[in-house]
Amino acid sequence: MKRLYRINYIESFILILKFCILNVINVFLKNLLISINIPKYIIFSILYIIPFLCLFAYIFYTNKKQNKIIDFSLKISSYKIYTVLFFIMLCIIICNNYLICLIPKNGPIIGNMHKEIEKFVIEESKNTITFFFITSILAPICEEILFRGIILHGMLKNNIHPVKAILFSSFLFGLTHMNPWQFISGLLIGSFIGFIYVVNVSIIDCILLHIFNNIVASFMLFFMTKNEQIFYNLTSNYIILISCITIIIFGCIFIFKNKTKWKILP
C-alpha cells in the first residue's frame, strides 16, 4: 500500500544541506567544464540543473524504496484568481525591492559579496536568451517543485501547522541563495507563494507566480540597474507602499475566502 511523503524540520534542513553540498561540488565541475572549452552559457545551464536533478533523483528513489508517493496537485486556477494573484505579486515585488534597497552594499564583507554577485550576473546575462530561460522558466519550475511541492507539501502532510511550514520552507528557500538580498526576497516572496500553495493546493499556481516574479526581476536587471536610486525613490514613496500593503492584505483575504478545500491536509 502506498504511503504519503512526509518530512519534518530536521529532514527538511538536511535535504537543503545536501542541495548546498551539491552546489559546492559544482565549483569543481565548473573548472572541469572550462578546461575542456565548453561555452560559458552551456556551463551555466549545466551547473544550475545538475544539483536539482541529483536531489530529485535521490528523493524519488528513496521514496520509491519506502513505497511513498509525493502527491502535489497540478490543477489550474480560474482567470479571476490569477488576475488577483499577479496583482498581489506585483505589489509584493515593489515592497520587496524597497526592503532590499535598505540592505547595505558596502563594507569589507558585504561589499565584496555584492560585487561578486553583480560580476556574476553581468557575465552570465551576456547571453540573454539562456539567462532569461534559466532564471525565468527553469529556476521557477525546479525551485517550486523542491520548496513547495516537496518540502512545504511534505511538512503539511506531517501535520506541521501551515504557518510554521510556510515560514520554515521560505526560510530555507531564502537561505539557499546565500546572500542577504535574495534571502529577504526568498523569505518574503516565498511566504506568499507558500500561502498560495496551502490555499489553492496547486504547484502550477506557485510556478506561474515565481515565473512572473523572475520575469519582472529580469526586466529590472536589464533596464533599471543604472537607475536604481530612482527606483528606490519611487518605491519608498509612502503612498505607494501603503497602497501596495493594503492591496496585499485585502487580496490575500479574497484568495483565502475563495480557497480550495484544504485537501492537502491529512
Secondary structure in CASP SS format (residue, H / E / C, confidence):
PFRMAT SS
TARGET T0000
AUTHOR 0000-0000-0000
METHOD secondary structure of the structure
MODEL  1
M C 1.00
K C 1.00
R E 1.00
L E 1.00
Y C 1.00
R C 1.00
I C 1.00
N C 1.00
Y H 1.00
I H 1.00
E H 1.00
S H 1.00
F H 1.00
I H 1.00
L H 1.00
I H 1.00
L H 1.00
K H 1.00
F H 1.00
C H 1.00
I H 1.00
L H 1.00
N H 1.00
V H 1.00
I H 1.00
N H 1.00
V H 1.00
F H 1.00
L H 1.00
K H 1.00
N H 1.00
L H 1.00
L H 1.00
I H 1.00
S H 1.00
I C 1.00
N C 1.00
I C 1.00
P C 1.00
K H 1.00
Y H 1.00
I H 1.00
I H 1.00
F H 1.00
S H 1.00
I H 1.00
L H 1.00
Y H 1.00
I H 1.00
I H 1.00
P H 1.00
F H 1.00
L H 1.00
C H 1.00
L H 1.00
F H 1.00
A H 1.00
Y H 1.00
I H 1.00
F H 1.00
Y H 1.00
T H 1.00
N H 1.00
K H 1.00
K H 1.00
Q C 1.00
N C 1.00
K E 1.00
I E 1.00
I C 1.00
D C 1.00
F C 1.00
S C 1.00
L C 1.00
K C 1.00
I C 1.00
S C 1.00
S C 1.00
Y H 1.00
K H 1.00
I H 1.00
Y H 1.00
T H 1.00
V H 1.00
L H 1.00
F H 1.00
F H 1.00
I H 1.00
M H 1.00
L H 1.00
C H 1.00
I H 1.00
I H 1.00
I H 1.00
C H 1.00
N H 1.00
N H 1.00
Y H 1.00
L H 1.00
I H 1.00
C H 1.00
L C 1.00
I C 1.00
P C 1.00
K C 1.00
N C 1.00
G C 1.00
P C 1.00
I C 1.00
I H 1.00
G H 1.00
N H 1.00
M H 1.00
H H 1.00
K H 1.00
E H 1.00
I H 1.00
E H 1.00
K H 1.00
F H 1.00
V H 1.00
I H 1.00
E H 1.00
E H 1.00
S C 1.00
K C 1.00
N C 1.00
T H 1.00
I H 1.00
T H 1.00
F H 1.00
F H 1.00
F H 1.00
I H 1.00
T H 1.00
S H 1.00
I H 1.00
L H 1.00
A H 1.00
P H 1.00
I H 1.00
C H 1.00
E H 1.00
E H 1.00
I H 1.00
L H 1.00
F H 1.00
R H 1.00
G H 1.00
I H 1.00
I H 1.00
L H 1.00
H H 1.00
G H 1.00
M H 1.00
L H 1.00
K H 1.00
N C 1.00
N C 1.00
I C 1.00
H C 1.00
P H 1.00
V H 1.00
K H 1.00
A H 1.00
I H 1.00
L H 1.00
F H 1.00
S H 1.00
S H 1.00
F H 1.00
L H 1.00
F H 1.00
G H 1.00
L H 1.00
T C 1.00
H C 1.00
M C 1.00
N C 1.00
P H 1.00
W H 1.00
Q H 1.00
F H 1.00
I H 1.00
S H 1.00
G H 1.00
L H 1.00
L H 1.00
I H 1.00
G H 1.00
S H 1.00
F H 1.00
I H 1.00
G H 1.00
F H 1.00
I H 1.00
Y H 1.00
V H 1.00
V H 1.00
N H 1.00
V C 1.00
S C 1.00
I H 1.00
I H 1.00
D H 1.00
C H 1.00
I H 1.00
L H 1.00
L H 1.00
H H 1.00
I H 1.00
F H 1.00
N H 1.00
N H 1.00
I H 1.00
V H 1.00
A H 1.00
S H 1.00
F H 1.00
M H 1.00
L H 1.00
F H 1.00
F H 1.00
M H 1.00
T H 1.00
K H 1.00
N H 1.00
E H 1.00
Q H 1.00
I H 1.00
F H 1.00
Y H 1.00
N H 1.00
L H 1.00
T H 1.00
S C 1.00
N C 1.00
Y H 1.00
I H 1.00
I H 1.00
L H 1.00
I H 1.00
S H 1.00
C H 1.00
I H 1.00
T H 1.00
I H 1.00
I H 1.00
I H 1.00
F H 1.00
G H 1.00
C H 1.00
I H 1.00
F H 1.00
I H 1.00
F H 1.00
K H 1.00
N C 1.00
K C 1.00
T C 1.00
K C 1.00
W C 1.00
K C 1.00
I C 1.00
L C 1.00
P C 1.00
END
